[in-house]
């Protein structure tokens, strides 16, 4: 049985422009749900107008050394991050 717990989620995103070494920091506080399934801790929340993605649900699946971020709705994407791996966009 999965136990959903309502929670307040604080998300801080830092993007680095490697050329200019400039950091862009965005912080978001929102309500969502937390639960555990297998090895994963899962956070899920609805995006707001402020993020520009109203109508999208974001789900973070987290385990040791790994994070998956899935967006479904008006915007759809899947990003996966592993410890010790570098990602460029």
N, C-alpha and C positions, 0 to 999 in steps of 0.2 A: 504494500500500500504506500502510495506517495503522499506525503504530508506537505501541503502548500502553506507557506507562511508569508503573510503580507509583510513587506519591508520597505524601508526608505533606502534608495540606491544613490550613491554619490559616485559619479564617473568623471575622471579627469583624463583628457586626451592631450598628448603632447606630440606635435608633428615638427620634425626638424628638416629645414632646408639645408642640405649638405653644402651647397655652394656658398650661401651667405652665413651659415651657422646660426640662422635665426630660428628661434622656437616659437611655435604658435600653440598656445595653451587654451583649451576649452574645458569648462567644468559644467556639469549638469547634475542636478538633484531631482529625482523623480520617485514616484511610488511604483512598486512592482511586486513580484512574487519570487520567493526563493524555495528551492527544494533540492533534494539529493536523489540521484538515480544511478545505481551502480557506483562506478568510481568518480562520477561527475557531480559537482555542485553546479546548480543551474539557476541563473537569474533571468527573469523575463519582464519586460516593461514595454509600454506603448510610447512611441515617439510623440513629440508635441510640435506645435507650430513653430516654436523657437528653433528647433533643430532643422526645420524645413522638410520634415518627413512625416507630417501628420498622416495617420492612417496606416502606419507601419509598426509592426511589433518586432522588437529586437530581443533575441535570446542569446545569452552567453553561456556556453558550456565550458566549465573550468575543471582541470585536474592537474596534478603535478607536472609542470613543464609544458602545458598545452592549454590554449584558449581558442575556442571556436565562436565566432560572432555571426549569427544568421539573422537577416532582416527579411520579413515577409509583409506584403501589403502593397501600398502605393509605390514603394521602393523595395527591390529584392536584391539581396547579395549574400554571399557567404565568404568569410575571411577566416583563415586559420593561422595561428601563430604558435611556433615551437621555440622553447628556450634554446639559446645559443645559435639561432638562425636569424639572418638579417634579411629584411624585406625592403624593397625599393618600389616606389610608384611614380 
